[in-house]
Amino acid sequence: MSFSISGKTAIITGAADGIGLAIARHLADRGANVMCADSNEKKLMEELGDTPDDGNIRVFAGDLRQRLTIANLVSATIDAYDQVDILVNASRQVMPTDPLDVEDGSVETLLQQNLMTALQLSQQVARRMIKQAEGQTEGQVGSIINLSSISAQRHQPDMMGYAIASAAVQQMTRSLALVLAPHRIRVNAISFGSVMSASLRAAVAENRDWRDDIRAHTPLGRIAGPNELCEAVQFLAAESSGFMTGEIMTIDGGRTLLDVVSAPAH
């Protein structure tokens, strides 16, 4: 099977920095047309705003918690490239939770940001994929890839909200995979450990011991770079994984092989 994504059109959320930006550039470098979406318009323009209007990278700034913004993103992608074949839900938020504080709104915030935006965008993109495949009887129609975290399987009270949202994304992945399989749209997720995202970079900059703790609790002894997720995303997007759906691919340097992990899993 081919690992090629050349000529395919992908929407990448959270594309202004870190993991989302790395994925967007990786797919574009390999010939895909990429619509890069993020709420941080300033950062998005700094990183990607100088791309030519007729190139294979476009940018879209907006709050994807709003249904109208999601509809506008899909429309902008169709206007630019006529179709959408790949969706990577890479936008996510990480924040601590106080499990006993009844005023703590972090669980609701993280479910909205990490789960609901991905679900609502997946629904709209899937509807477009189904429509553009009318009359086709074989071949892959589309691939949806969700980014999650090994926090879904770990137990850290101060990361309760993030863990709940991560687990919800994984269950959403399995549910959508079943619903969309008859339409030949595959839905998979990547559950990753400590990757040097923007949020983790800021966290370890404030606490050097945290970086050492993460390394000590990762069998491969290091923090992954954002680029290390990109090949996995390409694999899940391409026909090389054409018989794979509803799967949660773990990329964590061996973290989940350990029984006890004190370091945060993001």
C-alpha positions in Angstrom: 0.0 0.0 0.0 1.1 3.5 -0.7 2.3 5.9 2.0 1.7 8.8 -0.4 -0.6 11.7 0.5 0.4 13.8 -2.5 -2.6 15.6 -3.9 -4.8 15.0 -0.9 -6.3 17.9 1.0 -5.9 18.0 4.8 -7.4 20.2 7.5 -5.1 20.5 10.5 -6.3 22.2 13.7 -4.0 23.6 16.3 -1.6 24.4 13.5 -0.1 27.7 14.8 2.6 26.0 16.9 4.0 22.8 18.4 2.6 19.5 17.3 -0.1 20.8 14.9 2.4 23.1 13.1 4.9 20.2 12.7 2.1 18.0 11.3 1.0 20.7 8.9 4.4 21.3 7.5 5.2 17.6 7.2 2.1 16.9 5.2 2.6 19.9 3.0 6.2 18.9 2.4 4.9 15.5 1.1 2.6 17.0 -1.4 -0.7 17.4 0.4 -2.8 20.6 0.3 -3.1 21.8 3.9 -5.5 24.1 5.5 -4.0 25.2 8.8 -6.5 26.3 11.4 -6.0 27.9 14.8 -7.6 30.5 17.1 -4.2 32.3 17.5 -4.3 34.4 14.4 -1.1 36.3 15.2 1.0 33.1 15.7 -0.6 31.5 12.7 0.4 34.4 10.5 3.9 34.5 11.9 4.5 30.9 11.2 2.6 30.4 7.9 1.2 33.7 6.7 3.9 34.3 4.1 2.9 31.2 2.0 1.8 32.1 -1.6 -1.9 32.3 -2.3 -1.6 29.6 -5.0 0.6 27.3 -2.8 -0.4 24.1 -1.0 -0.7 25.8 2.5 -3.5 28.1 3.5 -4.4 29.5 6.9 -7.7 29.9 8.7 -8.0 31.8 12.0 -11.1 31.4 14.2 -12.6 29.9 17.4 -13.5 26.4 16.6 -15.7 26.1 19.6 -18.3 27.9 17.5 -20.3 25.9 15.0 -20.4 28.7 12.5 -16.6 28.9 12.5 -16.3 25.2 11.8 -18.7 25.6 8.9 -16.6 28.5 7.6 -13.4 26.4 7.9 -14.8 23.6 5.8 -16.2 26.0 3.3 -12.8 27.8 3.0 -11.1 24.5 2.5 -13.5 23.5 -0.3 -13.1 26.9 -1.9 -9.3 26.6 -1.9 -8.9 23.0 -2.9 -12.3 21.6 -4.0 -12.3 18.7 -1.5 -11.2 17.4 1.9 -9.6 14.0 2.4 -7.8 14.2 5.7 -8.7 15.8 9.1 -6.2 16.0 11.9 -7.7 17.2 15.1 -4.5 18.4 16.7 -5.9 21.3 18.7 -5.9 20.7 22.4 -5.6 22.4 25.7 -3.8 21.3 28.9 -4.6 22.7 32.3 -4.6 21.4 35.9 -7.7 20.4 37.8 -8.5 20.7 41.5 -10.7 17.6 42.0 -12.3 18.9 45.2 -13.0 22.4 44.2 -16.6 22.8 43.2 -15.8 26.1 41.5 -13.1 24.5 39.3 -14.4 24.7 35.7 -11.4 22.9 34.1 -13.2 19.7 33.2 -15.9 21.5 31.3 -13.4 23.7 29.6 -11.2 20.8 28.5 -14.2 18.7 27.3 -15.3 21.7 25.2 -11.9 22.4 23.8 -10.5 18.9 23.3 -13.6 16.8 22.7 -16.4 18.9 21.4 -14.5 20.9 18.8 -13.0 17.7 17.4 -16.4 16.0 17.4 -18.2 18.8 15.7 -15.5 19.3 13.1 -15.3 15.6 12.4 -19.1 15.5 11.9 -19.0 18.3 9.4 -15.9 17.1 7.5 -17.4 13.5 7.4 -20.6 14.9 5.8 -18.5 16.6 3.2 -16.4 13.5 2.5 -19.5 11.4 2.0 -21.0 14.0 -0.4 -17.9 14.3 -2.5 -17.6 10.5 -2.7 -21.1 10.0 -4.2 -20.9 7.6 -7.1 -17.6 6.1 -6.0 -17.8 2.4 -5.0 -14.3 1.6 -3.9 -11.2 3.2 -2.4 -10.6 5.3 0.7 -13.0 8.2 1.0 -11.3 9.9 3.9 -9.3 9.6 7.1 -9.8 11.4 10.4 -7.0 11.4 13.0 -7.5 12.5 16.5 -4.7 13.4 18.9 -5.1 12.2 22.4 -2.8 11.4 25.4 -1.7 8.5 27.6 -3.3 10.6 30.4 -6.4 8.7 29.4 -5.0 5.6 31.1 -2.9 7.2 33.8 -4.0 8.4 37.3 -2.9 11.9 38.3 -5.5 13.9 40.4 -4.2 17.3 39.3 -4.7 16.3 35.7 -8.2 14.8 36.1 -9.8 17.1 33.6 -7.2 16.5 30.9 -7.4 12.7 31.5 -11.2 12.7 31.2 -11.1 14.7 28.0 -8.4 12.4 26.6 -10.4 9.3 27.4 -13.4 10.9 25.8 -11.5 11.6 22.6 -10.5 8.0 22.4 -14.0 6.7 22.9 -15.3 9.2 20.3 -12.7 7.8 17.9 -14.0 4.3 18.3 -17.6 5.4 18.0 -17.1 7.4 14.9 -15.0 4.6 13.4 -18.1 2.3 13.5 -20.5 4.9 12.2 -18.3 6.0 9.3 -16.9 2.6 8.3 -19.7 1.9 5.9 -18.8 5.2 4.1 -15.2 4.1 3.8 -14.0 6.8 6.1 -11.5 5.7 8.7 -11.1 7.2 12.2 -8.1 6.6 14.3 -6.2 8.3 17.1 -2.7 8.8 18.4 -2.2 8.6 22.1 1.1 10.2 22.9 3.3 10.6 26.0 5.6 13.5 26.6 6.1 15.5 23.4 7.8 18.9 23.4 4.6 20.8 22.6 4.3 24.5 23.4 2.5 23.8 26.7 5.1 21.3 27.9 8.0 23.6 26.8 6.5 26.3 29.0 6.0 23.9 31.9 9.6 22.5 31.9 11.0 26.0 31.4 9.6 26.9 34.8 10.6 23.6 36.5 13.8 21.9 35.3 13.2 19.0 37.8 10.0 18.3 35.9 12.0 17.6 32.7 14.3 15.3 34.5 11.4 13.5 36.1 9.7 12.9 32.8 12.9 11.5 31.3 13.4 9.2 34.4 9.9 7.7 33.9 10.2 7.2 30.2 12.1 4.0 29.3 13.6 5.6 26.2 14.9 8.3 28.5 13.9 11.5 26.6 11.0 13.7 25.5 9.9 13.3 22.0 10.0 16.2 19.4 6.8 17.2 17.6 8.2 15.8 14.3 8.2 12.3 15.8 4.4 12.2 15.5 4.3 13.3 11.9 5.2 10.0 10.3 2.5 8.3 12.3 0.0 10.8 11.2 1.0 10.3 7.6 0.7 6.5 7.9 -2.9 6.9 9.3 -3.8 9.4 6.6 -2.5 7.3 3.7 -3.8 4.1 2.1 -1.0 2.2 3.8 -3.3 2.0 6.8 -6.4 1.3 4.7 -7.6 -1.6 6.8 -7.1 0.2 10.1 -9.9 2.0 11.9 -11.0 2.6 15.5 -7.5 2.1 16.7 -5.6 4.1 19.3 -1.9 4.2 18.4 0.4 4.7 21.4 3.6 6.7 21.0 5.1 7.3 24.4 8.7 6.1 24.6 7.5 3.1 26.7 5.8 5.2 29.4 2.7 3.1 29.6 4.8 0.0 30.2 5.6 1.3 33.7 3.2 0.7 36.6 3.9 4.0 38.4 4.5 7.3 36.7 4.8 10.4 38.8 5.6 12.7 35.8 2.7 14.3 34.0 1.6 12.5 30.8 1.4 15.4 28.3 
